[in-house]
Amino acid sequence: MQARLKRRGAEIPVIFLTGTSNIPIAVSAMREGAVDFIEKPFNHDEPLARVRQAIDRQRQGRQDAMGRHEVLQKRKSLTARECGVLELVTIGKTNKEIARSLGGGHCTIEEHRRHIMEKMAAPTLADLVAWGC
């Protein structure tokens, strides 16, 4: 069933419940994308708790993926020059260092940084770094 779901592209968490301990099967299931493997006997509250955890992880993963997609879309709006400035800004270079590296004046670099912050809708430089820009 897990293989069939995977082939169809179903993005649902799979949790196995088993009455016997079989390590090779458990390892195989996890490699194929199962999120949990519960062995009997178990507390009756345990499966429900694990299902809730799996759903929460999937929801968070989807939100993270949407956030990454949004950042990538915003990054596409940057000019080639702004991308060059962004790379140097996110590794900690000052405006003067960037100006020396790329050529131009530090005031021009400040203007590029302002445009980058606006286009990326980043409240702070720390946000850009955290987004992996």
VOMAR-603223 format. One line per 5 residues: number of its first residue (from 1); their letters; for each residue x, y, z of N, C-alpha, C. Coordinates in steps of 0.1 Angstrom, whole numbers. Example, Ala and Ser with C-alpha at 12.3 -4.5 7.8 and 13.67 -1.06 7.14 Angstrom:
1	as	132,-57,78,123,-45,78,132,-33,78 ~ 128,-22,71,137,-11,71,129,0,79
# end
This chain:
1	mqarl	8,-12,0,0,0,0,9,13,0 ~ 19,12,8,28,24,9,35,27,-5 ~ 39,16,-12,45,18,-25,35,24,-35 ~ 23,19,-34,12,24,-43,10,38,-41 ~ 9,42,-28,7,56,-25,18,65,-30
6	krrga	30,60,-28,42,67,-32,42,69,-48 ~ 39,59,-55,38,59,-70,28,70,-74 ~ 17,71,-67,7,80,-71,10,94,-67 ~ 21,96,-59,24,109,-55,17,115,-43 ~ 10,106,-36,3,109,-24,12,115,-13
11	eipvi	9,126,-8,18,133,2,11,132,15 ~ 8,120,20,2,118,33,12,110,42 ~ 12,113,55,21,106,64,16,91,65 ~ 25,82,64,22,68,66,28,63,79 ~ 19,56,87,24,51,100,20,36,100
16	fltgt	30,28,103,27,13,103,24,9,118 ~ 14,0,119,11,-7,132,14,-21,129 ~ 22,-27,138,25,-41,136,25,-49,149 ~ 22,-62,148,21,-71,159,34,-78,162 ~ 44,-77,152,56,-84,154,68,-74,151
21	snipi	79,-77,158,91,-68,156,99,-74,144 ~ 99,-66,133,107,-71,122,115,-59,117 ~ 128,-58,121,136,-47,119,138,-44,104 ~ 141,-54,96,143,-52,81,130,-45,75 ~ 118,-50,79,106,-44,73,105,-29,78
26	avsam	107,-27,91,106,-13,96,116,-4,89 ~ 129,-9,87,139,0,81,134,3,66 ~ 129,-7,59,125,-5,46,113,5,45 ~ 104,3,54,92,13,55,97,27,57 ~ 106,29,66,111,42,69,119,48,57
31	regav	127,40,50,134,44,39,124,49,27 ~ 113,42,27,103,45,17,94,57,20 ~ 96,63,32,89,75,36,80,74,47 ~ 78,62,54,69,61,65,74,71,76 ~ 65,76,83,69,86,93,70,80,107
36	dfiek	64,68,109,65,61,122,62,46,120 ~ 66,39,130,64,24,130,61,20,144 ~ 48,17,147,44,14,161,42,-1,162 ~ 48,-6,173,47,-21,175,38,-24,187 ~ 30,-34,185,21,-39,196,29,-45,207
41	pfnhd	25,-45,219,14,-38,225,17,-23,226 ~ 7,-15,225,8,-1,227,-4,5,234 ~ -2,16,240,-12,23,247,-22,29,237 ~ -34,28,239,-44,32,229,-44,47,225 ~ -38,55,234,-37,69,231,-25,71,222
46	eplar	-15,62,222,-3,64,214,-5,66,199 ~ -12,57,193,-14,59,178,-20,73,175 ~ -30,77,182,-36,90,180,-26,101,181 ~ -18,100,192,-8,111,194,2,111,183 ~ 6,99,178,16,98,167,10,103,154
51	vrqai	-3,101,152,-10,106,140,-10,121,140 ~ -13,127,152,-13,141,153,1,147,151 ~ 11,141,156,25,145,154,28,145,139 ~ 25,134,132,28,133,118,21,144,110 ~ 8,146,113,1,157,106,7,171,109
56	drqrq	11,173,121,17,186,124,31,187,117 ~ 39,177,116,51,177,109,49,180,94 ~ 39,173,89,36,175,75,31,189,72 ~ 23,195,81,18,208,79,30,218,80 ~ 39,216,89,50,225,91,59,224,79
61	grqda	61,212,74,69,210,62,64,217,50 ~ 50,217,48,44,224,37,45,239,39 ~ 44,244,51,45,258,53,60,262,50 ~ 70,254,55,84,257,52,86,258,37 ~ 81,248,30,83,247,15,76,259,8
66	mgrhe	64,263,13,58,275,7,66,287,10 ~ 72,288,22,80,300,25,93,300,16 ~ 99,289,14,111,288,5,107,292,-9 ~ 96,287,-13,91,291,-27,89,306,-28 ~ 83,312,-18,80,326,-18,94,334,-19
71	vlqkr	103,330,-11,117,336,-11,123,335,-24 ~ 122,323,-30,128,321,-44,121,330,-54 ~ 108,331,-53,101,340,-63,105,355,-61 ~ 107,359,-49,111,373,-46,125,375,-51 ~ 134,365,-49,148,366,-53,148,368,-69
76	kslta	139,361,-76,139,363,-91,137,377,-95 ~ 131,385,-86,128,399,-90,141,408,-89 ~ 152,403,-83,164,410,-82,171,411,-95 ~ 178,422,-98,187,423,-109,200,415,-106 ~ 208,413,-117,220,405,-115,229,413,-105
81	recgv	230,426,-106,238,434,-97,233,432,-83 ~ 220,433,-81,215,432,-67,218,418,-62 ~ 217,407,-70,221,394,-66,235,393,-61 ~ 244,400,-69,258,400,-65,260,407,-51 ~ 253,418,-50,254,426,-37,248,417,-26
86	lelvt	237,411,-28,230,402,-18,240,391,-13 ~ 247,385,-22,256,374,-19,266,379,-9 ~ 272,391,-12,282,396,-3,277,402,10 ~ 265,407,9,258,412,22,256,401,31 ~ 251,390,26,247,379,35,259,371,41
91	igktn	271,374,36,283,368,42,290,378,51 ~ 284,390,53,289,399,63,298,410,57 ~ 298,412,44,307,423,39,300,437,41 ~ 308,447,43,303,460,45,301,466,31 ~ 294,478,31,291,484,18,304,488,11
96	keiar	314,493,19,327,497,13,334,484,7 ~ 334,473,14,340,461,9,333,456,-3 ~ 320,457,-4,312,453,-15,315,462,-27 ~ 316,475,-25,320,484,-35,333,481,-41 ~ 343,478,-33,356,474,-38,356,461,-46
101	slggg	348,452,-41,347,439,-48,340,440,-61 ~ 329,447,-62,321,448,-74,324,460,-83 ~ 331,469,-77,333,482,-84,321,491,-81 ~ 324,504,-81,313,514,-78,315,520,-64 ~ 306,529,-61,307,536,-48,299,529,-38
106	hctie	302,533,-25,295,527,-14,281,532,-14 ~ 278,544,-18,265,550,-19,256,542,-28 ~ 262,538,-39,254,530,-49,251,516,-43 ~ 260,511,-35,258,498,-29,247,499,-18 ~ 247,510,-11,236,513,-2,222,513,-9
111	ehrrh	222,519,-20,209,520,-28,205,506,-33 ~ 215,498,-37,212,484,-41,206,476,-29 ~ 212,478,-17,208,471,-5,193,475,-2 ~ 191,488,-3,177,493,0,167,486,-10 ~ 170,485,-23,162,478,-32,160,464,-29
116	imekm	171,457,-25,170,443,-21,161,441,-10 ~ 162,449,1,153,448,12,139,450,9 ~ 136,460,0,122,462,-5,117,451,-13 ~ 124,446,-23,120,435,-31,118,422,-24 ~ 126,420,-14,126,407,-7,116,408,5
121	aaptl	111,421,8,102,423,19,108,418,32 ~ 121,421,33,128,416,45,129,428,55 ~ 123,425,68,124,435,78,139,439,82 ~ 147,428,82,161,431,87,171,422,78 ~ 183,426,79,194,418,72,194,403,78
126	adlva	192,402,91,191,389,97,181,380,91 ~ 169,386,87,159,378,80,164,373,67 ~ 171,381,59,177,376,47,186,364,49 ~ 195,366,59,204,355,62,197,342,66 ~ 187,344,75,179,333,80,172,326,68
131	wgc	168,333,58,160,327,47,170,320,37 ~ 183,321,40,192,314,32,195,321,18 ~ 193,334,18,195,342,6,209,343,2
# end
